[in-house]
Amino acid sequence: MSGQTVAQSSTAWNEFRGPTQQGISTSVKLPTEWGPETNITWRKELPGIGWSSPVTTEDRIYLTTAVPQDEGRKADQSLRTVCLDANSGDVVWNVEVFQQSGETAPKIHSKNSHASATPIVEGAFVYVHFGHMGTACLRKQDGAIVWSTQEHAYKPTHGNGGSPVLFGDKLIFSIDGNDKQAVIALDKETGQVAWRTPRNVPGLPKYFAFCTPLLIEVNGQTQLISQGSGAVMSLDPRNGQEIWRVTYGDGYSVVPRPIFANGLIYVCTGYDRSTLIAMRPDGHGDVTETHVEFILDRNVPYNPSPVVVDDDVYMISDNGILSCVDGITGDVRWKHRIGGNFSASLLTANGLIYMLDESGKATVVRHADQYEEVAQNDLAERALASFGIHNDAILLRTEKALYRIENK
């Protein structure tokens, strides 16, 4: 079996977890040390609150945010897309995409925001997704809205999260609410529905999830790996037809994006106890009993997506235990308690693994046979968004600001 992720043609960090969709940067010059007065090129205060990750292309940065229009818990929200100059941090444009009524808005989790899905940039356009509130295509140059749709509303639990992906002429995302669970593809030029595939996982106590799909290629066929409550599905992204699935009982509130390496798909199954399942993606139908290679049930994350270096899987549990796992056998090579609480996904570059905890402290370790810490850097600002990359700079979003961090 041969396989790889379906990477964007651009080397820009143009979607959630970058062009490989797996948190892998090709830069060999990313900084390992920073602080309020060290290796900070600029810090830009951002309006509102959003935990979407920054994406970049052609010296521009794009992110989403939700700006409250009044005081109080039930304030209306202006759901916006912001474009910044990557070199200066100056705002190029700031556009309202949707308005959300505070009176009818569902309650969100304290670790969520009304703008948690990461944009995706391709060609002249940036695509933004606000979950149950809608999806839109904006012109990259000036933020003009090309199309928008609010036809795919559902009842979310804890708010929104999963980001979209692009395949050919389609923009694809998941809806995983209490009332509806499906994968939807829109025509990226018009916003019209191209296909819609229900998850069909009956009998679960809870159905909500926040997972971003992953595109892979196996034996010459592109597969869309889409995970929800109770099951991970492989779909043909051209038409939405199901290829295979693996079920895992009642796992729900799934957040980490699947990863693909060593010929295996790795998924984290979510609450109430997350497990890491490794499976071969070359089957058809329900392959739960035939294609699962191993299952781990200790120190598996609920929120941070893992990362692969060589044949090792690195994962950080939400309570700060870093594990290095043999990606082929499932054996735990080593583990180390870093401490803290983690939501941001892992990043790897130049043989290093970058982790960001919720207090704004970043830990950098080396890909090695045992735990080897390179640096710890603390910005002392709440941080749940995952890293972005622009050339040899790290883009780090906190609750208040966006930082450009690079070696001086």
MIDO-522166 format. One record per residue (C-alpha): x, y, z. Coordinates in pm, 1 decimal. Example, Ala and Ser with C-alpha at 12.3 -4.5 7.8 and 13.67 -1.06 7.14 Angstrom:
x = 1230.0 | y = -450.0 | z = 780.0
x = 1367.0 | y = -106.0 | z = 714.0
***
This chain:
x = 0.0 | y = 0.0 | z = 0.0
x = 126.9 | y = 346.6 | z = -89.0
x = -9.4 | y = 665.5 | z = 60.7
x = 43.0 | y = 1029.3 | z = 145.9
x = -152.2 | y = 1334.5 | z = 252.2
x = -300.5 | y = 1546.8 | z = -23.9
x = -102.5 | y = 1865.5 | z = 36.6
x = -189.2 | y = 2201.0 | z = -114.0
x = 40.1 | y = 2302.4 | z = -399.2
x = 141.2 | y = 2613.7 | z = -206.9
x = 411.2 | y = 2598.9 | z = 59.2
x = 234.4 | y = 2883.8 | z = 240.6
x = 68.2 | y = 2803.8 | z = 574.2
x = -272.3 | y = 2838.8 | z = 412.2
x = -497.3 | y = 2614.5 | z = 624.1
x = -533.6 | y = 2458.8 | z = 969.4
x = -204.2 | y = 2283.0 | z = 1051.4
x = -41.3 | y = 2406.6 | z = 730.1
x = -5.1 | y = 2274.7 | z = 375.1
x = 49.6 | y = 1913.5 | z = 488.1
x = -260.5 | y = 1941.9 | z = 712.1
x = -50.0 | y = 1778.4 | z = 985.2
x = 143.6 | y = 2054.0 | z = 1162.9
x = 470.3 | y = 2004.4 | z = 972.3
x = 686.5 | y = 2303.9 | z = 877.7
x = 979.0 | y = 2277.0 | z = 635.7
x = 1157.1 | y = 2575.0 | z = 791.6
x = 1496.7 | y = 2502.3 | z = 946.6
x = 1520.1 | y = 2849.7 | z = 1102.7
x = 1218.2 | y = 2875.0 | z = 1331.6
x = 1306.9 | y = 3032.8 | z = 1665.4
x = 1328.6 | y = 2815.5 | z = 1974.5
x = 1347.4 | y = 3097.3 | z = 2227.6
x = 1123.6 | y = 3400.9 | z = 2274.9
x = 965.5 | y = 3622.4 | z = 2536.6
x = 802.7 | y = 3964.4 | z = 2570.1
x = 1138.0 | y = 4130.5 | z = 2490.1
x = 1304.4 | y = 3853.4 | z = 2291.0
x = 1261.4 | y = 3762.3 | z = 1922.0
x = 926.3 | y = 3942.7 | z = 1896.0
x = 910.5 | y = 4126.3 | z = 1561.3
x = 565.3 | y = 4265.5 | z = 1635.1
x = 263.6 | y = 4219.3 | z = 1856.0
x = -76.1 | y = 4324.9 | z = 1722.8
x = -380.0 | y = 4363.2 | z = 1946.7
x = -680.1 | y = 4195.4 | z = 1783.6
x = -1045.5 | y = 4296.9 | z = 1809.2
x = -1285.4 | y = 4057.7 | z = 1978.0
x = -1212.0 | y = 3696.0 | z = 2065.6
x = -1137.2 | y = 3403.9 | z = 1836.4
x = -942.0 | y = 3080.5 | z = 1860.5
x = -902.3 | y = 3022.4 | z = 1487.2
x = -538.4 | y = 2978.9 | z = 1387.1
x = -362.9 | y = 3232.5 | z = 1161.9
x = -308.4 | y = 3131.4 | z = 798.2
x = -74.7 | y = 3299.6 | z = 552.2
x = 1.7 | y = 3344.6 | z = 186.0
x = 186.2 | y = 3614.2 | z = -11.0
x = 285.2 | y = 3818.2 | z = 296.7
x = -72.5 | y = 3839.8 | z = 424.8
x = -221.3 | y = 3682.9 | z = 737.3
x = -588.9 | y = 3586.5 | z = 766.6
x = -787.9 | y = 3498.8 | z = 1076.5
x = -1141.5 | y = 3522.9 | z = 1210.3
x = -1275.6 | y = 3684.2 | z = 1523.3
x = -1602.9 | y = 3756.7 | z = 1701.3
x = -1648.0 | y = 4112.6 | z = 1824.4
x = -1917.0 | y = 4168.3 | z = 2089.4
x = -2144.0 | y = 4460.5 | z = 2006.7
x = -2236.4 | y = 4533.9 | z = 2367.6
x = -2154.9 | y = 4439.0 | z = 2724.8
x = -2282.0 | y = 4123.5 | z = 2886.6
x = -2308.5 | y = 3752.4 | z = 2819.2
x = -2588.3 | y = 3789.6 | z = 2562.9
x = -2424.7 | y = 4056.4 | z = 2349.4
x = -2467.8 | y = 4034.5 | z = 1972.8
x = -2151.4 | y = 3925.1 | z = 1791.8
x = -1999.3 | y = 4060.4 | z = 1473.1
x = -1836.0 | y = 3758.4 | z = 1306.9
x = -1543.1 | y = 3900.4 | z = 1114.1
x = -1244.8 | y = 3815.2 | z = 897.1
x = -926.4 | y = 4016.4 | z = 943.8
x = -631.9 | y = 4046.6 | z = 704.9
x = -294.7 | y = 4170.7 | z = 832.1
x = 35.5 | y = 4252.2 | z = 667.3
x = 264.4 | y = 3965.2 | z = 767.1
x = 574.6 | y = 4181.6 | z = 787.6
x = 436.6 | y = 4477.8 | z = 982.2
x = 125.4 | y = 4345.1 | z = 1156.5
x = -80.3 | y = 4633.6 | z = 1016.1
x = -447.3 | y = 4560.7 | z = 943.3
x = -508.2 | y = 4554.5 | z = 565.3
x = -883.4 | y = 4497.7 | z = 591.1
x = -1139.9 | y = 4394.6 | z = 852.0
x = -1477.2 | y = 4271.1 | z = 722.4
x = -1797.8 | y = 4158.3 | z = 890.0
x = -1915.3 | y = 3829.0 | z = 740.2
x = -2214.4 | y = 3745.4 | z = 962.7
x = -2398.8 | y = 3884.5 | z = 1262.2
x = -2497.1 | y = 3657.7 | z = 1549.0
x = -2780.7 | y = 3748.7 | z = 1783.1
x = -2686.1 | y = 3726.8 | z = 2146.1
x = -3041.7 | y = 3638.4 | z = 2244.1
x = -3055.9 | y = 3326.1 | z = 2028.6
x = -2686.0 | y = 3226.6 | z = 2027.2
x = -2623.2 | y = 2885.8 | z = 2186.6
x = -2402.9 | y = 2873.7 | z = 2492.0
x = -2039.2 | y = 2802.4 | z = 2416.8
x = -1774.3 | y = 2625.7 | z = 2623.4
x = -1539.5 | y = 2844.1 | z = 2826.8
x = -1251.9 | y = 2720.8 | z = 2609.6
x = -1434.7 | y = 2792.2 | z = 2283.8
x = -1514.2 | y = 3108.9 | z = 2089.2
x = -1764.9 | y = 3216.6 | z = 1825.9
x = -1475.0 | y = 3217.7 | z = 1576.1
x = -1279.4 | y = 2894.6 | z = 1628.4
x = -1265.7 | y = 2748.6 | z = 1275.4
x = -947.7 | y = 2834.3 | z = 1083.9
x = -977.7 | y = 2997.9 | z = 738.4
x = -835.1 | y = 2837.8 | z = 425.2
x = -674.0 | y = 3036.4 | z = 144.1
x = -642.5 | y = 2936.1 | z = -221.0
x = -576.7 | y = 3148.3 | z = -526.9
x = -753.8 | y = 3483.6 | z = -504.5
x = -992.4 | y = 3376.7 | z = -228.8
x = -1013.2 | y = 3311.1 | z = 143.7
x = -1283.2 | y = 3077.0 | z = 272.7
x = -1416.6 | y = 3121.5 | z = 625.7
x = -1643.9 | y = 2901.4 | z = 831.2
x = -1837.1 | y = 2986.5 | z = 1145.9
x = -1998.4 | y = 2647.0 | z = 1203.4
x = -2374.7 | y = 2668.4 | z = 1248.5
x = -2363.2 | y = 3042.6 | z = 1167.4
x = -2250.2 | y = 2994.2 | z = 808.6
x = -1972.7 | y = 2973.8 | z = 552.8
x = -1839.6 | y = 3233.4 | z = 308.5
x = -1590.6 | y = 3305.0 | z = 34.0
x = -1411.5 | y = 3641.1 | z = 41.3
x = -1188.6 | y = 3809.5 | z = -210.9
x = -836.9 | y = 3793.8 | z = -74.2
x = -737.6 | y = 4136.5 | z = -199.7
x = -998.9 | y = 4347.4 | z = -21.4
x = -1225.9 | y = 4114.8 | z = 177.4
x = -1525.7 | y = 4161.6 | z = -52.4
x = -1775.6 | y = 3879.3 | z = 2.3
x = -1809.4 | y = 3665.1 | z = -311.6
x = -2073.9 | y = 3436.5 | z = -165.8
x = -2207.9 | y = 3338.1 | z = 174.3
x = -2450.9 | y = 3075.3 | z = 295.2
x = -2635.4 | y = 3006.8 | z = 618.9
x = -2829.3 | y = 2710.9 | z = 480.2
x = -2649.1 | y = 2447.5 | z = 688.0
x = -2752.7 | y = 2546.0 | z = 1038.3
x = -2759.4 | y = 2288.1 | z = 1316.1
x = -2776.6 | y = 2282.4 | z = 1696.6
x = -2421.2 | y = 2293.0 | z = 1828.2
x = -2307.5 | y = 2184.5 | z = 2171.4
x = -2037.4 | y = 2407.2 | z = 2324.5
x = -2011.7 | y = 2612.9 | z = 2001.3
x = -1815.7 | y = 2562.5 | z = 1679.2
x = -1471.5 | y = 2428.6 | z = 1600.4
x = -1395.1 | y = 2217.2 | z = 1293.6
x = -1227.6 | y = 2387.4 | z = 995.9
x = -1294.5 | y = 2329.9 | z = 623.5
x = -1072.1 | y = 2172.6 | z = 357.1
x = -1048.7 | y = 2222.3 | z = -19.0
x = -1043.2 | y = 1950.7 | z = -281.8
x = -1059.2 | y = 2042.5 | z = -649.0
x = -1366.2 | y = 2261.5 | z = -694.9
x = -1513.9 | y = 2172.7 | z = -354.8
x = -1504.1 | y = 2322.8 | z = -7.3
x = -1572.6 | y = 2048.0 | z = 247.8
x = -1663.5 | y = 2065.1 | z = 617.2
x = -1847.3 | y = 1869.4 | z = 884.4
x = -2160.5 | y = 1949.8 | z = 1078.8
x = -2176.5 | y = 1756.3 | z = 1404.8
x = -2453.9 | y = 1890.3 | z = 1624.1
x = -2717.5 | y = 1741.6 | z = 1849.0
x = -2970.1 | y = 1729.8 | z = 1566.9
x = -2763.4 | y = 1672.1 | z = 1250.4
x = -2437.6 | y = 1495.0 | z = 1168.8
x = -2307.7 | y = 1504.7 | z = 812.8
x = -2020.4 | y = 1592.6 | z = 583.6
x = -2100.0 | y = 1863.8 | z = 329.2
x = -1921.5 | y = 1971.0 | z = 10.4
x = -1996.4 | y = 2309.1 | z = -146.4
x = -1904.1 | y = 2430.5 | z = -492.9
x = -1621.8 | y = 2665.8 | z = -397.8
x = -1715.9 | y = 2915.3 | z = -670.3
x = -2086.1 | y = 2947.1 | z = -584.1
x = -2142.5 | y = 2804.7 | z = -235.7
x = -2406.7 | y = 2564.1 | z = -369.4
x = -2422.4 | y = 2211.0 | z = -228.6
x = -2224.1 | y = 1959.2 | z = -433.9
x = -2291.5 | y = 1662.1 | z = -206.7
x = -2400.5 | y = 1581.5 | z = 147.5
x = -2327.2 | y = 1254.4 | z = 328.9
x = -2493.1 | y = 1171.1 | z = 663.7
x = -2279.7 | y = 1001.7 | z = 926.5
x = -2536.9 | y = 731.1 | z = 1012.5
x = -2400.8 | y = 636.7 | z = 1354.3
x = -2715.2 | y = 548.7 | z = 1551.3
x = -2756.6 | y = 474.8 | z = 1918.5
x = -2500.8 | y = 713.1 | z = 2069.7
x = -2568.7 | y = 905.1 | z = 2392.1
x = -2400.1 | y = 1219.1 | z = 2251.3
x = -2332.9 | y = 1320.7 | z = 1891.8
x = -2141.3 | y = 1648.2 | z = 1884.5
x = -1785.0 | y = 1683.1 | z = 1750.2
x = -1543.2 | y = 1950.5 | z = 1625.0
x = -1307.5 | y = 1762.4 | z = 1395.8
x = -1138.5 | y = 1891.6 | z = 1078.2
x = -1124.7 | y = 1643.6 | z = 785.4
x = -795.4 | y = 1517.6 | z = 641.2
x = -727.4 | y = 1447.8 | z = 272.8
x = -501.8 | y = 1154.7 | z = 189.8
x = -411.9 | y = 949.5 | z = -116.3
x = -401.3 | y = 570.1 | z = -94.5
x = -307.2 | y = 353.5 | z = -391.3
x = -389.5 | y = 634.9 | z = -631.1
x = -729.6 | y = 717.2 | z = -476.1
x = -798.4 | y = 1033.3 | z = -277.8
x = -983.1 | y = 980.5 | z = 49.0
x = -1143.0 | y = 1232.1 | z = 281.1
x = -1097.6 | y = 1116.6 | z = 640.1
x = -1381.0 | y = 1262.9 | z = 847.4
x = -1425.3 | y = 1187.3 | z = 1214.6
x = -1732.0 | y = 1237.2 | z = 1429.6
x = -1891.1 | y = 1083.9 | z = 1735.6
x = -1862.9 | y = 707.5 | z = 1739.2
x = -1688.0 | y = 658.1 | z = 1405.0
x = -1428.6 | y = 775.4 | z = 1156.0
x = -1535.2 | y = 762.6 | z = 789.5
x = -1345.4 | y = 761.8 | z = 464.5
x = -1531.4 | y = 932.0 | z = 179.8
x = -1460.1 | y = 987.3 | z = -186.8
x = -1425.9 | y = 1368.1 | z = -192.2
x = -1550.2 | y = 1383.3 | z = -549.9
x = -1900.6 | y = 1259.1 | z = -468.2
x = -1924.3 | y = 1190.6 | z = -93.2
x = -1958.7 | y = 814.4 | z = -128.1
x = -1838.9 | y = 621.6 | z = 175.6
x = -1534.8 | y = 398.8 | z = 123.0
x = -1479.8 | y = 257.3 | z = 471.6
x = -1540.4 | y = 326.2 | z = 838.9
x = -1408.5 | y = 229.8 | z = 1180.6
x = -1639.0 | y = 257.4 | z = 1482.0
x = -1527.6 | y = 314.6 | z = 1841.1
x = -1830.7 | y = 301.3 | z = 2066.0
x = -1953.8 | y = 619.7 | z = 2225.2
x = -1658.5 | y = 857.8 | z = 2179.5
x = -1786.1 | y = 1214.3 | z = 2133.2
x = -1670.5 | y = 1579.2 | z = 2140.0
x = -1386.5 | y = 1478.9 | z = 1907.5
x = -1144.7 | y = 1767.0 | z = 1842.7
x = -797.0 | y = 1647.7 | z = 1724.4
x = -750.5 | y = 1631.8 | z = 1348.8
x = -657.5 | y = 1284.9 | z = 1217.5
x = -299.4 | y = 1230.6 | z = 1103.5
x = -157.6 | y = 995.5 | z = 839.9
x = 189.1 | y = 838.0 | z = 840.5
x = 354.1 | y = 497.4 | z = 827.6
x = 65.5 | y = 385.8 | z = 604.2
x = -175.3 | y = 435.2 | z = 896.7
x = -447.8 | y = 677.5 | z = 998.6
x = -428.7 | y = 783.8 | z = 1363.7
x = -736.6 | y = 924.8 | z = 1538.4
x = -817.3 | y = 1029.9 | z = 1894.3
x = -1165.6 | y = 923.8 | z = 1998.0
x = -1266.6 | y = 1204.2 | z = 2236.7
x = -1465.8 | y = 1192.3 | z = 2557.3
x = -1522.8 | y = 1036.6 | z = 2804.8
x = -1189.8 | y = 856.6 | z = 2772.6
x = -984.5 | y = 928.1 | z = 2463.5
x = -799.7 | y = 647.3 | z = 2289.6
x = -554.3 | y = 659.0 | z = 2000.6
x = -656.0 | y = 420.8 | z = 1722.2
x = -421.3 | y = 335.7 | z = 1434.9
x = -582.9 | y = 182.2 | z = 1126.5
x = -500.0 | y = 89.5 | z = 768.9
x = -693.9 | y = 299.3 | z = 515.0
x = -709.8 | y = 42.5 | z = 234.7
x = -1034.9 | y = -134.6 | z = 318.4
x = -1399.9 | y = -115.6 | z = 215.5
x = -1710.0 | y = -111.7 | z = 430.7
x = -1692.6 | y = -145.9 | z = 809.4
x = -1330.1 | y = -243.4 | z = 875.4
x = -1334.1 | y = -211.0 | z = 1254.7
x = -1253.1 | y = -578.9 | z = 1302.8
x = -998.8 | y = -612.2 | z = 1022.6
x = -796.3 | y = -291.7 | z = 978.7
x = -719.5 | y = -161.0 | z = 1328.6
x = -347.7 | y = -208.2 | z = 1399.1
x = -332.0 | y = -90.3 | z = 1760.1
x = -518.1 | y = 106.6 | z = 2027.5
x = -365.0 | y = 315.7 | z = 2307.7
x = -573.0 | y = 427.6 | z = 2603.9
x = -328.2 | y = 624.4 | z = 2821.5
x = -241.2 | y = 995.4 | z = 2801.4
x = -430.5 | y = 1046.0 | z = 2473.8
x = -538.6 | y = 1407.5 | z = 2402.8
x = -894.8 | y = 1535.1 | z = 2391.8
x = -801.1 | y = 1861.0 | z = 2217.0
x = -441.9 | y = 1893.9 | z = 2081.4
x = -376.8 | y = 1719.7 | z = 1748.7
x = -69.3 | y = 1491.4 | z = 1748.6
x = 222.9 | y = 1516.5 | z = 1508.7
x = 447.2 | y = 1259.6 | z = 1338.9
x = 826.2 | y = 1280.9 | z = 1306.8
x = 986.5 | y = 996.0 | z = 1111.9
x = 788.2 | y = 694.6 | z = 1235.5
x = 713.8 | y = 835.6 | z = 1581.6
x = 382.2 | y = 984.2 | z = 1691.9
x = 408.8 | y = 1265.5 | z = 1945.3
x = 100.4 | y = 1354.8 | z = 2144.6
x = 41.7 | y = 1584.8 | z = 2440.5
x = -244.4 | y = 1506.9 | z = 2675.5
x = -465.9 | y = 1792.2 | z = 2787.7
x = -302.8 | y = 1777.5 | z = 3131.8
x = 49.3 | y = 1803.3 | z = 2994.5
x = 192.8 | y = 1454.2 | z = 2951.5
x = 400.8 | y = 1426.1 | z = 2633.5
x = 424.6 | y = 1076.2 | z = 2483.5
x = 649.6 | y = 951.2 | z = 2206.1
x = 485.5 | y = 647.3 | z = 2047.5
x = 623.4 | y = 404.0 | z = 1791.7
x = 382.0 | y = 472.7 | z = 1508.0
x = 407.1 | y = 121.1 | z = 1368.3
x = 378.9 | y = -94.9 | z = 1680.7
x = 203.6 | y = 139.9 | z = 1922.3
x = 472.1 | y = 93.2 | z = 2186.7
x = 530.0 | y = 398.1 | z = 2404.9
x = 897.4 | y = 486.5 | z = 2360.5
x = 893.6 | y = 740.6 | z = 2642.1
x = 669.6 | y = 987.6 | z = 2820.2
x = 732.2 | y = 1300.8 | z = 3024.6
x = 511.3 | y = 1520.4 | z = 3237.8
x = 548.4 | y = 1879.0 | z = 3119.8
x = 253.5 | y = 2002.7 | z = 3324.2
x = 0.7 | y = 2271.3 | z = 3243.1
x = -315.1 | y = 2244.5 | z = 3033.7
x = -307.2 | y = 2207.2 | z = 2655.2
x = -551.2 | y = 2273.3 | z = 2370.6
x = -330.4 | y = 2390.0 | z = 2079.9
x = -210.9 | y = 2132.1 | z = 1827.4
x = 152.6 | y = 2029.5 | z = 1804.5
x = 398.0 | y = 2168.3 | z = 1548.8
x = 717.2 | y = 2008.8 | z = 1420.3
x = 1006.8 | y = 2166.2 | z = 1231.0
x = 1375.7 | y = 2086.0 | z = 1191.1
x = 1364.2 | y = 1786.0 | z = 1422.5
x = 1189.2 | y = 1979.2 | z = 1699.3
x = 840.2 | y = 1958.6 | z = 1848.8
x = 664.6 | y = 2277.0 | z = 1962.4
x = 387.2 | y = 2273.4 | z = 2223.7
x = 180.4 | y = 2567.0 | z = 2351.4
x = -15.6 | y = 2547.0 | z = 2674.0
x = -326.4 | y = 2743.1 | z = 2763.6
x = -136.2 | y = 2996.4 | z = 2975.6
x = 85.8 | y = 3099.2 | z = 2683.7
x = 389.3 | y = 2890.4 | z = 2777.0
x = 558.2 | y = 2713.6 | z = 2484.3
x = 782.9 | y = 2412.6 | z = 2531.4
x = 1025.2 | y = 2303.0 | z = 2259.0
x = 1171.5 | y = 1950.8 | z = 2266.6
x = 1396.0 | y = 1752.1 | z = 2039.1
x = 1289.3 | y = 1446.3 | z = 1841.2
x = 1504.8 | y = 1196.3 | z = 2028.2
x = 1516.6 | y = 858.2 | z = 2200.2
x = 1437.4 | y = 1024.3 | z = 2532.2
x = 1289.8 | y = 1351.1 | z = 2655.1
x = 1524.6 | y = 1635.5 | z = 2563.4
x = 1399.4 | y = 1986.6 | z = 2634.4
x = 1536.2 | y = 2266.8 | z = 2418.7
x = 1354.2 | y = 2568.7 | z = 2562.6
x = 1053.2 | y = 2701.3 | z = 2751.2
x = 908.1 | y = 3039.3 | z = 2657.5
x = 628.0 | y = 3217.6 | z = 2841.0
x = 418.9 | y = 3502.8 | z = 2700.6
x = 185.2 | y = 3487.9 | z = 3002.1
x = -128.2 | y = 3536.5 | z = 2789.5
x = -409.1 | y = 3283.9 | z = 2752.1
x = -356.3 | y = 3079.6 | z = 2433.7
x = -570.7 | y = 2807.7 | z = 2274.9
x = -509.5 | y = 2864.1 | z = 1901.8
x = -259.2 | y = 2649.4 | z = 1713.6
x = 60.5 | y = 2784.3 | z = 1559.1
x = 82.9 | y = 2949.6 | z = 1219.7
x = 401.6 | y = 2989.7 | z = 1013.9
x = 518.4 | y = 3265.8 | z = 779.0
x = 854.2 | y = 3192.3 | z = 616.6
x = 1086.0 | y = 3143.8 | z = 917.7
x = 856.5 | y = 3310.1 | z = 1169.3
x = 607.2 | y = 3163.8 | z = 1415.3
x = 265.3 | y = 3325.9 | z = 1433.6
x = 124.4 | y = 3280.5 | z = 1782.1
x = -225.6 | y = 3394.7 | z = 1869.8
x = -323.4 | y = 3471.6 | z = 2227.0
x = -652.5 | y = 3588.1 | z = 2371.6
x = -550.4 | y = 3949.2 | z = 2315.8
x = -301.1 | y = 3963.4 | z = 2031.0
x = -114.1 | y = 3803.9 | z = 1742.3
x = 264.3 | y = 3773.0 | z = 1770.6
x = 524.6 | y = 3740.9 | z = 1496.6
x = 820.9 | y = 3556.2 | z = 1646.4
x = 1150.7 | y = 3505.8 | z = 1462.3
x = 1521.3 | y = 3493.5 | z = 1522.2
x = 1682.0 | y = 3837.1 | z = 1538.8
***
